[in-house]
Amino acid sequence: MMDNVYVRQDPAGNIKMDKEKSTEKIDAAVATVMALDRAIRNQGSEGSVYDGRGILVF
């Protein structure tokens, strides 16, 4: 899906993926960028709520 992404810049200077000009689906690429944004913004947070709930991680 990353090969299908068409990137454009809007008048404000923001870089965006353009779904209309892309040849195929780009949903996974958009989800990846959203997940990276969330991880970067929450980098200094106090941890996950799952840290104290007894969930085992292998």
mmCIF file of the N, C-alpha and C atoms, coordinates in Angstrom:
data_MODEL
# 
_entry.id   MODEL 
# 
loop_
_atom_site.group_PDB 
_atom_site.id 
_atom_site.type_symbol 
_atom_site.label_atom_id 
_atom_site.label_alt_id 
_atom_site.label_comp_id 
_atom_site.label_asym_id 
_atom_site.label_entity_id 
_atom_site.label_seq_id 
_atom_site.pdbx_PDB_ins_code 
_atom_site.Cartn_x 
_atom_site.Cartn_y 
_atom_site.Cartn_z 
_atom_site.occupancy 
_atom_site.B_iso_or_equiv 
_atom_site.pdbx_formal_charge 
_atom_site.auth_seq_id 
_atom_site.auth_comp_id 
_atom_site.auth_asym_id 
_atom_site.auth_atom_id 
_atom_site.pdbx_PDB_model_num 
ATOM 1   N N  . MET A 1 1  ? 0.808  -1.194  0.000  1.00 0.00 ? 1  MET A N  1 
ATOM 2   C CA . MET A 1 1  ? 0.000  0.000   0.000  1.00 0.00 ? 1  MET A CA 1 
ATOM 3   C C  . MET A 1 1  ? 0.854  1.262   0.000  1.00 0.00 ? 1  MET A C  1 
ATOM 4   N N  . MET A 1 2  ? 2.071  1.174   0.524  1.00 0.00 ? 2  MET A N  1 
ATOM 5   C CA . MET A 1 2  ? 2.921  2.374   0.557  1.00 0.00 ? 2  MET A CA 1 
ATOM 6   C C  . MET A 1 2  ? 3.266  2.848   -0.854 1.00 0.00 ? 2  MET A C  1 
ATOM 7   N N  . ASP A 1 3  ? 3.348  1.932   -1.801 1.00 0.00 ? 3  ASP A N  1 
ATOM 8   C CA . ASP A 1 3  ? 3.633  2.324   -3.180 1.00 0.00 ? 3  ASP A CA 1 
ATOM 9   C C  . ASP A 1 3  ? 2.474  3.085   -3.809 1.00 0.00 ? 3  ASP A C  1 
ATOM 10  N N  . ASN A 1 4  ? 1.278  2.943   -3.260 1.00 0.00 ? 4  ASN A N  1 
ATOM 11  C CA . ASN A 1 4  ? 0.091  3.574   -3.830 1.00 0.00 ? 4  ASN A CA 1 
ATOM 12  C C  . ASN A 1 4  ? -0.113 5.008   -3.355 1.00 0.00 ? 4  ASN A C  1 
ATOM 13  N N  . VAL A 1 5  ? 0.655  5.449   -2.380 1.00 0.00 ? 5  VAL A N  1 
ATOM 14  C CA . VAL A 1 5  ? 0.433  6.761   -1.763 1.00 0.00 ? 5  VAL A CA 1 
ATOM 15  C C  . VAL A 1 5  ? 0.905  7.878   -2.697 1.00 0.00 ? 5  VAL A C  1 
ATOM 16  N N  . TYR A 1 6  ? 0.026  8.851   -2.883 1.00 0.00 ? 6  TYR A N  1 
ATOM 17  C CA . TYR A 1 6  ? 0.364  10.086  -3.593 1.00 0.00 ? 6  TYR A CA 1 
ATOM 18  C C  . TYR A 1 6  ? 0.373  11.194  -2.548 1.00 0.00 ? 6  TYR A C  1 
ATOM 19  N N  . VAL A 1 7  ? 1.474  11.918  -2.450 1.00 0.00 ? 7  VAL A N  1 
ATOM 20  C CA . VAL A 1 7  ? 1.632  12.951  -1.432 1.00 0.00 ? 7  VAL A CA 1 
ATOM 21  C C  . VAL A 1 7  ? 1.505  14.316  -2.090 1.00 0.00 ? 7  VAL A C  1 
ATOM 22  N N  . ARG A 1 8  ? 0.763  15.205  -1.410 1.00 0.00 ? 8  ARG A N  1 
ATOM 23  C CA . ARG A 1 8  ? 0.618  16.579  -1.908 1.00 0.00 ? 8  ARG A CA 1 
ATOM 24  C C  . ARG A 1 8  ? 0.797  17.553  -0.753 1.00 0.00 ? 8  ARG A C  1 
ATOM 25  N N  . GLN A 1 9  ? 1.011  18.800  -1.080 1.00 0.00 ? 9  GLN A N  1 
ATOM 26  C CA . GLN A 1 9  ? 1.177  19.847  -0.073 1.00 0.00 ? 9  GLN A CA 1 
ATOM 27  C C  . GLN A 1 9  ? 0.044  20.846  -0.233 1.00 0.00 ? 9  GLN A C  1 
ATOM 28  N N  . ASP A 1 10 ? -0.631 21.150  0.875  1.00 0.00 ? 10 ASP A N  1 
ATOM 29  C CA . ASP A 1 10 ? -1.724 22.108  0.812  1.00 0.00 ? 10 ASP A CA 1 
ATOM 30  C C  . ASP A 1 10 ? -1.178 23.539  0.911  1.00 0.00 ? 10 ASP A C  1 
ATOM 31  N N  . PRO A 1 11 ? -2.026 24.538  0.715  1.00 0.00 ? 11 PRO A N  1 
ATOM 32  C CA . PRO A 1 11 ? -1.551 25.931  0.749  1.00 0.00 ? 11 PRO A CA 1 
ATOM 33  C C  . PRO A 1 11 ? -0.902 26.345  2.071  1.00 0.00 ? 11 PRO A C  1 
ATOM 34  N N  . ALA A 1 12 ? -1.249 25.669  3.178  1.00 0.00 ? 12 ALA A N  1 
ATOM 35  C CA . ALA A 1 12 ? -0.666 26.005  4.477  1.00 0.00 ? 12 ALA A CA 1 
ATOM 36  C C  . ALA A 1 12 ? 0.708  25.373  4.681  1.00 0.00 ? 12 ALA A C  1 
ATOM 37  N N  . GLY A 1 13 ? 1.134  24.536  3.736  1.00 0.00 ? 13 GLY A N  1 
ATOM 38  C CA . GLY A 1 13 ? 2.443  23.895  3.827  1.00 0.00 ? 13 GLY A CA 1 
ATOM 39  C C  . GLY A 1 13 ? 2.411  22.515  4.455  1.00 0.00 ? 13 GLY A C  1 
ATOM 40  N N  . ASN A 1 14 ? 1.219  22.006  4.765  1.00 0.00 ? 14 ASN A N  1 
ATOM 41  C CA . ASN A 1 14 ? 1.095  20.666  5.339  1.00 0.00 ? 14 ASN A CA 1 
ATOM 42  C C  . ASN A 1 14 ? 1.241  19.605  4.257  1.00 0.00 ? 14 ASN A C  1 
ATOM 43  N N  . ILE A 1 15 ? 1.949  18.540  4.572  1.00 0.00 ? 15 ILE A N  1 
ATOM 44  C CA . ILE A 1 15 ? 2.115  17.429  3.637  1.00 0.00 ? 15 ILE A CA 1 
ATOM 45  C C  . ILE A 1 15 ? 1.050  16.393  3.959  1.00 0.00 ? 15 ILE A C  1 
ATOM 46  N N  . LYS A 1 16 ? 0.292  15.988  2.950  1.00 0.00 ? 16 LYS A N  1 
ATOM 47  C CA . LYS A 1 16 ? -0.829 15.074  3.151  1.00 0.00 ? 16 LYS A CA 1 
ATOM 48  C C  . LYS A 1 16 ? -0.816 13.971  2.099  1.00 0.00 ? 16 LYS A C  1 
ATOM 49  N N  . MET A 1 17 ? -1.386 12.827  2.481  1.00 0.00 ? 17 MET A N  1 
ATOM 50  C CA . MET A 1 17 ? -1.601 11.749  1.521  1.00 0.00 ? 17 MET A CA 1 
ATOM 51  C C  . MET A 1 17 ? -2.903 12.035  0.796  1.00 0.00 ? 17 MET A C  1 
ATOM 52  N N  . ASP A 1 18 ? -2.894 11.910  -0.510 1.00 0.00 ? 18 ASP A N  1 
ATOM 53  C CA . ASP A 1 18 ? -4.080 12.200  -1.315 1.00 0.00 ? 18 ASP A CA 1 
ATOM 54  C C  . ASP A 1 18 ? -4.690 10.898  -1.797 1.00 0.00 ? 18 ASP A C  1 
ATOM 55  N N  . LYS A 1 19 ? -5.825 10.553  -1.228 1.00 0.00 ? 19 LYS A N  1 
ATOM 56  C CA . LYS A 1 19 ? -6.486 9.291   -1.566 1.00 0.00 ? 19 LYS A CA 1 
ATOM 57  C C  . LYS A 1 19 ? -7.109 9.344   -2.965 1.00 0.00 ? 19 LYS A C  1 
ATOM 58  N N  . GLU A 1 20 ? -7.544 10.511  -3.374 1.00 0.00 ? 20 GLU A N  1 
ATOM 59  C CA . GLU A 1 20 ? -8.191 10.634  -4.676 1.00 0.00 ? 20 GLU A CA 1 
ATOM 60  C C  . GLU A 1 20 ? -7.225 10.396  -5.832 1.00 0.00 ? 20 GLU A C  1 
ATOM 61  N N  . LYS A 1 21 ? -5.974 10.790  -5.688 1.00 0.00 ? 21 LYS A N  1 
ATOM 62  C CA . LYS A 1 21 ? -5.004 10.636  -6.762 1.00 0.00 ? 21 LYS A CA 1 
ATOM 63  C C  . LYS A 1 21 ? -4.232 9.325   -6.675 1.00 0.00 ? 21 LYS A C  1 
ATOM 64  N N  . SER A 1 22 ? -4.387 8.598   -5.579 1.00 0.00 ? 22 SER A N  1 
ATOM 65  C CA . SER A 1 22 ? -3.702 7.320   -5.427 1.00 0.00 ? 22 SER A CA 1 
ATOM 66  C C  . SER A 1 22 ? -4.385 6.275   -6.295 1.00 0.00 ? 22 SER A C  1 
ATOM 67  N N  . THR A 1 23 ? -3.599 5.323   -6.780 1.00 0.00 ? 23 THR A N  1 
ATOM 68  C CA . THR A 1 23 ? -4.153 4.327   -7.700 1.00 0.00 ? 23 THR A CA 1 
ATOM 69  C C  . THR A 1 23 ? -4.893 3.208   -6.982 1.00 0.00 ? 23 THR A C  1 
ATOM 70  N N  . GLU A 1 24 ? -4.523 2.875   -5.768 1.00 0.00 ? 24 GLU A N  1 
ATOM 71  C CA . GLU A 1 24 ? -5.159 1.796   -5.004 1.00 0.00 ? 24 GLU A CA 1 
ATOM 72  C C  . GLU A 1 24 ? -5.433 2.304   -3.590 1.00 0.00 ? 24 GLU A C  1 
ATOM 73  N N  . LYS A 1 25 ? -5.793 1.388   -2.702 1.00 0.00 ? 25 LYS A N  1 
ATOM 74  C CA . LYS A 1 25 ? -6.071 1.747   -1.309 1.00 0.00 ? 25 LYS A CA 1 
ATOM 75  C C  . LYS A 1 25 ? -4.800 2.186   -0.586 1.00 0.00 ? 25 LYS A C  1 
ATOM 76  N N  . ILE A 1 26 ? -4.964 3.150   0.348  1.00 0.00 ? 26 ILE A N  1 
ATOM 77  C CA . ILE A 1 26 ? -3.828 3.637   1.133  1.00 0.00 ? 26 ILE A CA 1 
ATOM 78  C C  . ILE A 1 26 ? -4.144 3.614   2.624  1.00 0.00 ? 26 ILE A C  1 
ATOM 79  N N  . ASP A 1 27 ? -5.158 2.864   3.018  1.00 0.00 ? 27 ASP A N  1 
ATOM 80  C CA . ASP A 1 27 ? -5.626 2.870   4.402  1.00 0.00 ? 27 ASP A CA 1 
ATOM 81  C C  . ASP A 1 27 ? -4.545 2.454   5.396  1.00 0.00 ? 27 ASP A C  1 
ATOM 82  N N  . ALA A 1 28 ? -3.757 1.450   5.072  1.00 0.00 ? 28 ALA A N  1 
ATOM 83  C CA . ALA A 1 28 ? -2.707 0.989   5.987  1.00 0.00 ? 28 ALA A CA 1 
ATOM 84  C C  . ALA A 1 28 ? -1.618 2.049   6.148  1.00 0.00 ? 28 ALA A C  1 
ATOM 85  N N  . ALA A 1 29 ? -1.317 2.769   5.095  1.00 0.00 ? 29 ALA A N  1 
ATOM 86  C CA . ALA A 1 29 ? -0.316 3.828   5.175  1.00 0.00 ? 29 ALA A CA 1 
ATOM 87  C C  . ALA A 1 29 ? -0.805 4.959   6.077  1.00 0.00 ? 29 ALA A C  1 
ATOM 88  N N  . VAL A 1 30 ? -2.070 5.327   5.955  1.00 0.00 ? 30 VAL A N  1 
ATOM 89  C CA . VAL A 1 30 ? -2.643 6.366   6.800  1.00 0.00 ? 30 VAL A CA 1 
ATOM 90  C C  . VAL A 1 30 ? -2.660 5.908   8.254  1.00 0.00 ? 30 VAL A C  1 
ATOM 91  N N  . ALA A 1 31 ? -3.040 4.654   8.506  1.00 0.00 ? 31 ALA A N  1 
ATOM 92  C CA . ALA A 1 31 ? -3.057 4.122   9.868  1.00 0.00 ? 31 ALA A CA 1 
ATOM 93  C C  . ALA A 1 31 ? -1.660 4.098   10.477 1.00 0.00 ? 31 ALA A C  1 
ATOM 94  N N  . THR A 1 32 ? -0.649 3.799   9.679  1.00 0.00 ? 32 THR A N  1 
ATOM 95  C CA . THR A 1 32 ? 0.733  3.791   10.169 1.00 0.00 ? 32 THR A CA 1 
ATOM 96  C C  . THR A 1 32 ? 1.177  5.183   10.583 1.00 0.00 ? 32 THR A C  1 
ATOM 97  N N  . VAL A 1 33 ? 0.867  6.179   9.784  1.00 0.00 ? 33 VAL A N  1 
ATOM 98  C CA . VAL A 1 33 ? 1.235  7.554   10.120 1.00 0.00 ? 33 VAL A CA 1 
ATOM 99  C C  . VAL A 1 33 ? 0.501  8.006   11.382 1.00 0.00 ? 33 VAL A C  1 
ATOM 100 N N  . MET A 1 34 ? -0.770 7.648   11.518 1.00 0.00 ? 34 MET A N  1 
ATOM 101 C CA . MET A 1 34 ? -1.531 8.026   12.711 1.00 0.00 ? 34 MET A CA 1 
ATOM 102 C C  . MET A 1 34 ? -0.957 7.358   13.961 1.00 0.00 ? 34 MET A C  1 
ATOM 103 N N  . ALA A 1 35 ? -0.561 6.089   13.852 1.00 0.00 ? 35 ALA A N  1 
ATOM 104 C CA . ALA A 1 35 ? 0.022  5.383   14.994 1.00 0.00 ? 35 ALA A CA 1 
ATOM 105 C C  . ALA A 1 35 ? 1.368  5.985   15.390 1.00 0.00 ? 35 ALA A C  1 
ATOM 106 N N  . LEU A 1 36 ? 2.191  6.335   14.410 1.00 0.00 ? 36 LEU A N  1 
ATOM 107 C CA . LEU A 1 36 ? 3.475  6.968   14.703 1.00 0.00 ? 36 LEU A CA 1 
ATOM 108 C C  . LEU A 1 36 ? 3.284  8.331   15.370 1.00 0.00 ? 36 LEU A C  1 
ATOM 109 N N  . ASP A 1 37 ? 2.305  9.096   14.904 1.00 0.00 ? 37 ASP A N  1 
ATOM 110 C CA . ASP A 1 37 ? 2.018  10.390  15.510 1.00 0.00 ? 37 ASP A CA 1 
ATOM 111 C C  . ASP A 1 37 ? 1.622  10.225  16.967 1.00 0.00 ? 37 ASP A C  1 
ATOM 112 N N  . ARG A 1 38 ? 0.765  9.254   17.248 1.00 0.00 ? 38 ARG A N  1 
ATOM 113 C CA . ARG A 1 38 ? 0.329  9.027   18.628 1.00 0.00 ? 38 ARG A CA 1 
ATOM 114 C C  . ARG A 1 38 ? 1.494  8.578   19.509 1.00 0.00 ? 38 ARG A C  1 
ATOM 115 N N  . ALA A 1 39 ? 2.355  7.722   18.987 1.00 0.00 ? 39 ALA A N  1 
ATOM 116 C CA . ALA A 1 39 ? 3.498  7.244   19.759 1.00 0.00 ? 39 ALA A CA 1 
ATOM 117 C C  . ALA A 1 39 ? 4.472  8.379   20.050 1.00 0.00 ? 39 ALA A C  1 
ATOM 118 N N  . ILE A 1 40 ? 4.702  9.254   19.094 1.00 0.00 ? 40 ILE A N  1 
ATOM 119 C CA . ILE A 1 40 ? 5.622  10.364  19.281 1.00 0.00 ? 40 ILE A CA 1 
ATOM 120 C C  . ILE A 1 40 ? 5.053  11.374  20.282 1.00 0.00 ? 40 ILE A C  1 
ATOM 121 N N  . ARG A 1 41 ? 3.771  11.667  20.178 1.00 0.00 ? 41 ARG A N  1 
ATOM 122 C CA . ARG A 1 41 ? 3.148  12.644  21.084 1.00 0.00 ? 41 ARG A CA 1 
ATOM 123 C C  . ARG A 1 41 ? 3.073  12.136  22.521 1.00 0.00 ? 41 ARG A C  1 
ATOM 124 N N  . ASN A 1 42 ? 2.951  10.825  22.723 1.00 0.00 ? 42 ASN A N  1 
ATOM 125 C CA . ASN A 1 42 ? 2.819  10.257  24.063 1.00 0.00 ? 42 ASN A CA 1 
ATOM 126 C C  . ASN A 1 42 ? 4.113  9.650   24.571 1.00 0.00 ? 42 ASN A C  1 
ATOM 127 N N  . GLN A 1 43 ? 5.218  10.041  24.013 1.00 0.00 ? 43 GLN A N  1 
ATOM 128 C CA . GLN A 1 43 ? 6.506  9.461   24.369 1.00 0.00 ? 43 GLN A CA 1 
ATOM 129 C C  . GLN A 1 43 ? 6.856  9.704   25.832 1.00 0.00 ? 43 GLN A C  1 
ATOM 130 N N  . GLY A 1 44 ? 6.510  10.828  26.397 1.00 0.00 ? 44 GLY A N  1 
ATOM 131 C CA . GLY A 1 44 ? 6.867  11.154  27.767 1.00 0.00 ? 44 GLY A CA 1 
ATOM 132 C C  . GLY A 1 44 ? 5.766  10.867  28.769 1.00 0.00 ? 44 GLY A C  1 
ATOM 133 N N  . SER A 1 45 ? 4.734  10.128  28.369 1.00 0.00 ? 45 SER A N  1 
ATOM 134 C CA . SER A 1 45 ? 3.626  9.884   29.289 1.00 0.00 ? 45 SER A CA 1 
ATOM 135 C C  . SER A 1 45 ? 4.023  8.908   30.383 1.00 0.00 ? 45 SER A C  1 
ATOM 136 N N  . GLU A 1 46 ? 3.136  8.718   31.318 1.00 0.00 ? 46 GLU A N  1 
ATOM 137 C CA . GLU A 1 46 ? 3.425  7.931   32.508 1.00 0.00 ? 46 GLU A CA 1 
ATOM 138 C C  . GLU A 1 46 ? 3.306  6.427   32.302 1.00 0.00 ? 46 GLU A C  1 
ATOM 139 N N  . GLY A 1 47 ? 3.112  5.951   31.153 1.00 0.00 ? 47 GLY A N  1 
ATOM 140 C CA . GLY A 1 47 ? 3.001  4.524   30.907 1.00 0.00 ? 47 GLY A CA 1 
ATOM 141 C C  . GLY A 1 47 ? 1.601  4.131   30.489 1.00 0.00 ? 47 GLY A C  1 
ATOM 142 N N  . SER A 1 48 ? 1.443  2.874   30.247 1.00 0.00 ? 48 SER A N  1 
ATOM 143 C CA . SER A 1 48 ? 0.180  2.331   29.766 1.00 0.00 ? 48 SER A CA 1 
ATOM 144 C C  . SER A 1 48 ? -0.704 1.909   30.932 1.00 0.00 ? 48 SER A C  1 
ATOM 145 N N  . VAL A 1 49 ? -2.009 1.952   30.729 1.00 0.00 ? 49 VAL A N  1 
ATOM 146 C CA . VAL A 1 49 ? -2.937 1.466   31.750 1.00 0.00 ? 49 VAL A CA 1 
ATOM 147 C C  . VAL A 1 49 ? -2.806 -0.039  31.918 1.00 0.00 ? 49 VAL A C  1 
ATOM 148 N N  . TYR A 1 50 ? -2.244 -0.714  30.941 1.00 0.00 ? 50 TYR A N  1 
ATOM 149 C CA . TYR A 1 50 ? -2.086 -2.163  30.999 1.00 0.00 ? 50 TYR A CA 1 
ATOM 150 C C  . TYR A 1 50 ? -0.887 -2.594  31.833 1.00 0.00 ? 50 TYR A C  1 
ATOM 151 N N  . ASP A 1 51 ? -0.043 -1.650  32.246 1.00 0.00 ? 51 ASP A N  1 
ATOM 152 C CA . ASP A 1 51 ? 1.120  -1.989  33.065 1.00 0.00 ? 51 ASP A CA 1 
ATOM 153 C C  . ASP A 1 51 ? 0.711  -2.532  34.435 1.00 0.00 ? 51 ASP A C  1 
ATOM 154 N N  . GLY A 1 52 ? -0.387 -2.070  34.987 1.00 0.00 ? 52 GLY A N  1 
ATOM 155 C CA . GLY A 1 52 ? -0.798 -2.478  36.319 1.00 0.00 ? 52 GLY A CA 1 
ATOM 156 C C  . GLY A 1 52 ? -1.982 -3.427  36.352 1.00 0.00 ? 52 GLY A C  1 
ATOM 157 N N  . ARG A 1 53 ? -2.396 -3.955  35.213 1.00 0.00 ? 53 ARG A N  1 
ATOM 158 C CA . ARG A 1 53 ? -3.580 -4.808  35.161 1.00 0.00 ? 53 ARG A CA 1 
ATOM 159 C C  . ARG A 1 53 ? -3.263 -6.301  35.136 1.00 0.00 ? 53 ARG A C  1 
ATOM 160 N N  . GLY A 1 54 ? -2.031 -6.662  35.279 1.00 0.00 ? 54 GLY A N  1 
ATOM 161 C CA . GLY A 1 54 ? -1.696 -8.074  35.325 1.00 0.00 ? 54 GLY A CA 1 
ATOM 162 C C  . GLY A 1 54 ? -1.709 -8.792  33.994 1.00 0.00 ? 54 GLY A C  1 
ATOM 163 N N  . ILE A 1 55 ? -1.516 -8.089  32.902 1.00 0.00 ? 55 ILE A N  1 
ATOM 164 C CA . ILE A 1 55 ? -1.486 -8.711  31.585 1.00 0.00 ? 55 ILE A CA 1 
ATOM 165 C C  . ILE A 1 55 ? -0.077 -9.228  31.325 1.00 0.00 ? 55 ILE A C  1 
ATOM 166 N N  . LEU A 1 56 ? 0.015  -10.489 30.925 1.00 0.00 ? 56 LEU A N  1 
ATOM 167 C CA . LEU A 1 56 ? 1.323  -11.096 30.661 1.00 0.00 ? 56 LEU A CA 1 
ATOM 168 C C  . LEU A 1 56 ? 1.761  -10.795 29.240 1.00 0.00 ? 56 LEU A C  1 
ATOM 169 N N  . VAL A 1 57 ? 3.034  -10.485 29.095 1.00 0.00 ? 57 VAL A N  1 
ATOM 170 C CA . VAL A 1 57 ? 3.602  -10.219 27.779 1.00 0.00 ? 57 VAL A CA 1 
ATOM 171 C C  . VAL A 1 57 ? 4.738  -11.190 27.553 1.00 0.00 ? 57 VAL A C  1 
ATOM 172 N N  . PHE A 1 58 ? 4.695  -11.889 26.459 1.00 0.00 ? 58 PHE A N  1 
ATOM 173 C CA . PHE A 1 58 ? 5.744  -12.877 26.147 1.00 0.00 ? 58 PHE A CA 1 
ATOM 174 C C  . PHE A 1 58 ? 6.719  -12.316 25.164 1.00 0.00 ? 58 PHE A C  1 
# 
